[in-house]
Amino acid sequence: MKLVISIAFIGILGALAAAGLFMLKGSSGADKSKRGPNMARALALRVGLSVALFLFILLSYLMGWIEPTGLPLNR
């Protein structure tokens, strides 16, 4: 479970880094037309991975694979 979540976080951060690189790489005059679609695609991938991770965690909770833990309220 931790491995799946870790891989998803690495994918999310990688997509964010790719979008940043596309933004910086396309800042020169000639390649501005290519910057937009690539950066938008990378950001859309990041959002999709984030939503998929959230749904996976929610499904894992509902199936009983993970349980919430936290600090005790009454001390």
C-alpha positions as CSV (number, residue, x, y, z in Angstrom):
1,M,0.0,0.0,0.0
2,K,2.8,2.4,0.9
3,L,4.6,1.6,-2.3
4,V,1.5,2.4,-4.5
5,I,1.0,5.7,-2.7
6,S,4.7,6.6,-2.9
7,I,4.8,5.8,-6.7
8,A,1.7,8.0,-7.2
9,F,3.3,10.9,-5.3
10,I,6.5,10.5,-7.4
11,G,4.3,10.5,-10.6
12,I,2.5,13.6,-9.4
13,L,5.7,15.5,-8.6
14,G,7.2,14.3,-11.9
15,A,4.3,15.7,-13.9
16,L,4.5,19.0,-12.0
17,A,8.3,19.2,-12.7
18,A,7.6,18.4,-16.4
19,A,5.1,21.2,-16.6
20,G,7.6,23.6,-15.1
21,L,10.3,22.6,-17.5
22,F,7.9,23.0,-20.5
23,M,7.1,26.5,-19.2
24,L,10.7,27.5,-18.8
25,K,11.9,25.8,-22.0
26,G,9.2,27.5,-24.1
27,S,10.0,31.0,-22.8
28,S,12.2,31.7,-25.8
29,G,10.5,33.5,-28.7
30,A,10.2,30.8,-31.3
31,D,8.8,27.9,-29.3
32,K,5.9,29.7,-27.5
33,S,3.3,27.8,-29.6
34,K,4.6,24.4,-28.4
35,R,4.8,25.4,-24.8
36,G,1.0,25.6,-24.1
37,P,-0.2,22.1,-25.2
38,N,2.7,20.3,-23.6
39,M,2.4,22.2,-20.3
40,A,-1.4,21.8,-20.3
41,R,-1.0,18.0,-20.9
42,A,1.5,17.7,-18.0
43,L,-0.8,19.6,-15.7
44,A,-3.8,17.5,-16.8
45,L,-1.8,14.4,-16.1
46,R,-0.9,15.7,-12.6
47,V,-4.6,16.4,-11.8
48,G,-5.6,13.0,-13.1
49,L,-3.0,11.3,-11.0
50,S,-4.1,13.2,-7.9
51,V,-7.8,12.3,-8.4
52,A,-6.8,8.7,-9.1
53,L,-4.8,8.6,-5.9
54,F,-7.6,10.1,-3.9
55,L,-10.1,7.6,-5.3
56,F,-7.7,4.7,-4.6
57,I,-7.3,5.8,-1.0
58,L,-11.0,6.1,-0.6
59,L,-11.6,2.7,-2.1
60,S,-8.9,1.2,0.1
61,Y,-10.7,2.6,3.2
62,L,-14.1,1.3,2.1
63,M,-12.7,-2.1,1.4
64,G,-11.0,-2.2,4.8
65,W,-7.4,-2.4,3.5
66,I,-6.4,0.7,5.5
67,E,-7.8,2.1,8.7
68,P,-7.6,5.6,10.0
69,T,-5.3,6.2,12.9
70,G,-4.8,9.4,14.8
71,L,-4.2,11.0,18.1
72,P,-6.6,10.0,20.9
73,L,-9.1,12.7,21.6
74,N,-9.5,12.0,25.3
75,R,-6.3,12.1,27.4
